[in-house]
Amino acid sequence: MYGLVNKAIEDMVRSNYGEETWQEIKQLAQIDLEKFVSMEGYPDDVTHRLVKAASQVLSISPSKIMEAFGAYWVQYTAQEGYGELLDMSGDDLPEFLENLDNLHARVSVSFPKLSPPSFECEEEQENALTLHYHSQREGLAPMVIGLIEGLGERFETEVKIQQTQDRNDGFDHDSFSIEYKDKSAK
Protein backbone atom coordinates (compact mmCIF):
# COMPACT_ATOMS: atom_id res chain seq x y z
CA MET A 1 0.00 0.00 0.00
CA TYR A 2 1.09 3.52 -0.56
CA GLY A 3 2.44 5.55 2.35
CA LEU A 4 -0.59 7.82 2.17
CA VAL A 5 -2.64 5.03 3.79
CA ASN A 6 -0.16 4.54 6.64
CA LYS A 7 0.15 8.31 7.11
CA ALA A 8 -3.63 8.48 7.48
CA ILE A 9 -3.58 5.73 10.12
CA GLU A 10 -0.85 7.65 11.96
CA ASP A 11 -2.84 10.89 11.73
CA MET A 12 -6.01 9.20 12.97
CA VAL A 13 -4.24 7.71 15.98
CA ARG A 14 -2.33 10.89 16.83
CA SER A 15 -5.38 13.13 16.59
CA ASN A 16 -7.65 10.79 18.59
CA TYR A 17 -5.24 9.22 21.09
CA GLY A 18 -2.07 11.32 21.14
CA GLU A 19 1.59 11.01 20.23
CA GLU A 20 2.48 8.62 23.06
CA THR A 21 -0.15 6.10 21.92
CA TRP A 22 1.09 6.36 18.32
CA GLN A 23 4.67 5.64 19.44
CA GLU A 24 3.46 2.63 21.45
CA ILE A 25 1.55 1.28 18.42
CA LYS A 26 4.50 1.88 16.11
CA GLN A 27 6.86 0.07 18.50
CA LEU A 28 4.49 -2.89 18.95
CA ALA A 29 4.08 -3.10 15.15
CA GLN A 30 7.88 -3.06 14.82
CA ILE A 31 7.82 -0.05 12.52
CA ASP A 32 11.24 1.58 12.57
CA LEU A 33 10.53 4.59 10.36
CA GLU A 34 10.45 8.23 11.32
CA LYS A 35 7.71 8.96 8.81
CA PHE A 36 5.81 7.44 5.91
CA VAL A 37 6.21 8.95 2.44
CA SER A 38 2.82 9.39 0.75
CA MET A 39 3.92 8.42 -2.76
CA GLU A 40 6.10 5.50 -1.72
CA GLY A 41 4.87 1.91 -1.73
CA TYR A 42 5.06 -0.19 1.44
CA PRO A 43 4.31 -3.88 1.91
CA ASP A 44 0.68 -4.51 2.90
CA ASP A 45 2.08 -6.22 5.98
CA VAL A 46 3.11 -2.83 7.40
CA THR A 47 -0.50 -1.66 7.40
CA HIS A 48 -1.75 -4.95 8.83
CA ARG A 49 0.83 -4.79 11.63
CA LEU A 50 -0.25 -1.23 12.46
CA VAL A 51 -3.90 -2.27 12.65
CA LYS A 52 -3.08 -5.31 14.79
CA ALA A 53 -0.93 -3.24 17.16
CA ALA A 54 -3.58 -0.50 17.38
CA SER A 55 -6.14 -3.17 18.23
CA GLN A 56 -3.98 -4.43 21.10
CA VAL A 57 -3.02 -1.00 22.45
CA LEU A 58 -6.52 0.50 22.18
CA SER A 59 -8.45 -2.69 23.10
CA ILE A 60 -10.59 -2.32 19.98
CA SER A 61 -11.16 -5.14 17.49
CA PRO A 62 -9.20 -4.94 14.22
CA SER A 63 -12.46 -4.74 12.27
CA LYS A 64 -13.64 -1.75 14.33
CA ILE A 65 -10.23 -0.08 13.80
CA MET A 66 -10.60 -0.59 10.03
CA GLU A 67 -14.18 0.67 10.10
CA ALA A 68 -13.11 3.84 11.95
CA PHE A 69 -10.24 4.24 9.52
CA GLY A 70 -12.57 3.98 6.53
CA ALA A 71 -14.70 6.85 7.84
CA TYR A 72 -11.56 8.84 8.64
CA TRP A 73 -10.08 8.19 5.17
CA VAL A 74 -12.87 10.16 3.46
CA GLN A 75 -12.11 13.28 5.50
CA TYR A 76 -8.34 12.77 5.41
CA THR A 77 -8.03 12.45 1.63
CA ALA A 78 -10.19 15.55 1.13
CA GLN A 79 -7.80 17.51 3.38
CA GLU A 80 -4.69 16.07 1.74
CA GLY A 81 -5.44 17.60 -1.64
CA TYR A 82 -7.92 15.14 -3.10
CA GLY A 83 -11.07 17.10 -2.22
CA GLU A 84 -11.58 18.39 -5.75
CA LEU A 85 -11.24 14.87 -7.12
CA LEU A 86 -13.81 13.67 -4.60
CA ASP A 87 -16.11 16.54 -5.59
CA MET A 88 -15.88 15.55 -9.27
CA SER A 89 -16.82 11.94 -8.49
CA GLY A 90 -20.43 12.56 -7.62
CA ASP A 91 -23.03 14.92 -6.21
CA ASP A 92 -24.65 12.35 -3.94
CA LEU A 93 -23.86 8.99 -2.36
CA PRO A 94 -25.21 6.68 -5.09
CA GLU A 95 -23.54 8.66 -7.88
CA PHE A 96 -20.25 8.68 -5.99
CA LEU A 97 -20.39 4.92 -5.38
CA GLU A 98 -21.17 4.35 -9.05
CA ASN A 99 -18.03 6.34 -9.95
CA LEU A 100 -15.58 4.68 -7.54
CA ASP A 101 -13.77 2.77 -10.27
CA ASN A 102 -13.41 5.99 -12.29
CA LEU A 103 -12.07 7.76 -9.21
CA HIS A 104 -9.46 5.04 -8.74
CA ALA A 105 -8.52 5.28 -12.44
CA ARG A 106 -7.83 9.00 -11.99
CA VAL A 107 -5.85 8.40 -8.78
CA SER A 108 -3.72 5.77 -10.51
CA VAL A 109 -2.24 8.52 -12.69
CA SER A 110 -0.46 9.80 -9.56
CA PHE A 111 0.01 6.35 -8.02
CA PRO A 112 1.12 4.14 -10.93
CA LYS A 113 1.59 1.01 -8.80
CA LEU A 114 -1.89 1.34 -7.33
CA SER A 115 -3.77 -1.93 -7.12
CA PRO A 116 -7.27 -0.57 -6.45
CA PRO A 117 -10.38 -2.52 -5.63
CA SER A 118 -13.33 -2.59 -7.98
CA PHE A 119 -16.90 -1.70 -7.08
CA GLU A 120 -20.22 -2.47 -8.75
CA CYS A 121 -23.51 -0.88 -7.73
CA GLU A 122 -26.78 -2.66 -8.16
CA GLU A 123 -29.89 -0.59 -7.50
CA GLU A 124 -32.33 -2.66 -5.46
CA GLN A 125 -35.13 -0.17 -4.93
CA GLU A 126 -35.52 3.54 -4.29
CA ASN A 127 -32.86 4.62 -1.78
CA ALA A 128 -31.31 1.15 -1.55
CA LEU A 129 -28.50 -0.55 -3.41
CA THR A 130 -26.11 -3.46 -3.22
CA LEU A 131 -22.43 -2.63 -3.43
CA HIS A 132 -20.16 -5.41 -4.70
CA TYR A 133 -16.55 -5.04 -3.58
CA HIS A 134 -13.77 -6.91 -5.38
CA SER A 135 -10.22 -6.68 -4.07
CA GLN A 136 -6.95 -8.56 -4.30
CA ARG A 137 -6.37 -7.64 -0.66
CA GLU A 138 -8.02 -9.51 2.17
CA GLY A 139 -9.44 -8.13 5.37
CA LEU A 140 -10.52 -4.70 4.13
CA ALA A 141 -14.30 -5.19 4.09
CA PRO A 142 -14.69 -3.40 7.47
CA MET A 143 -12.91 -0.41 5.92
CA VAL A 144 -15.58 -0.33 3.18
CA ILE A 145 -18.26 -0.08 5.88
CA GLY A 146 -16.43 2.90 7.37
CA LEU A 147 -15.94 4.46 3.94
CA ILE A 148 -19.68 4.32 3.29
CA GLU A 149 -20.35 5.88 6.70
CA GLY A 150 -17.78 8.61 5.99
CA LEU A 151 -19.30 9.26 2.58
CA GLY A 152 -22.70 9.47 4.24
CA GLU A 153 -21.34 12.29 6.39
CA ARG A 154 -19.76 13.96 3.36
CA PHE A 155 -23.06 13.92 1.46
CA GLU A 156 -25.23 14.62 4.52
CA THR A 157 -26.93 11.30 3.95
CA GLU A 158 -28.15 8.88 6.57
CA VAL A 159 -26.84 5.40 5.74
CA LYS A 160 -27.54 1.91 6.99
CA ILE A 161 -25.02 -0.63 5.77
CA GLN A 162 -24.90 -4.35 6.29
CA GLN A 163 -22.45 -6.84 4.87
CA THR A 164 -24.45 -9.49 3.01
CA GLN A 165 -21.66 -11.53 1.44
CA ASP A 166 -18.22 -12.17 2.97
CA ARG A 167 -15.13 -13.53 1.23
CA ASN A 168 -14.27 -15.24 4.51
CA ASP A 169 -17.32 -17.44 3.93
CA GLY A 170 -16.03 -18.65 0.57
CA PHE A 171 -17.55 -16.04 -1.75
CA ASP A 172 -15.36 -14.53 -4.46
CA HIS A 173 -16.12 -10.97 -3.27
CA ASP A 174 -17.79 -9.00 -0.48
CA SER A 175 -21.20 -7.39 -0.87
CA PHE A 176 -23.01 -4.77 1.17
CA SER A 177 -26.65 -3.75 1.38
CA ILE A 178 -26.91 0.04 1.68
CA GLU A 179 -30.02 2.03 2.50
CA TYR A 180 -29.65 5.79 2.28
CA LYS A 181 -31.72 8.91 2.87
CA ASP A 182 -30.75 12.53 2.28
CA LYS A 183 -30.82 14.21 5.73
CA SER A 184 -32.27 17.38 4.22
CA ALA A 185 -35.18 15.50 2.57
CA LYS A 186 -38.39 15.45 4.52
Secondary structure, DSSP 8 states (H G I E B T S, - for coil): -BHHHHHHHHHHHHHHH-HHHHHHHHHHTT---S---TTSB--HHHHHHHHHHHHHHHT--HHHHHHHHHHHHHHHHIIIIIHHHHHHT-SSHHHHHHTHHHHHHHHHHH-TT----EEEEEEEETTEEEEEEE-SSSS-HHHHHHHHHHHHHHTTEEEEEEEEE-GGGT-SSEEEEEEEEETT--
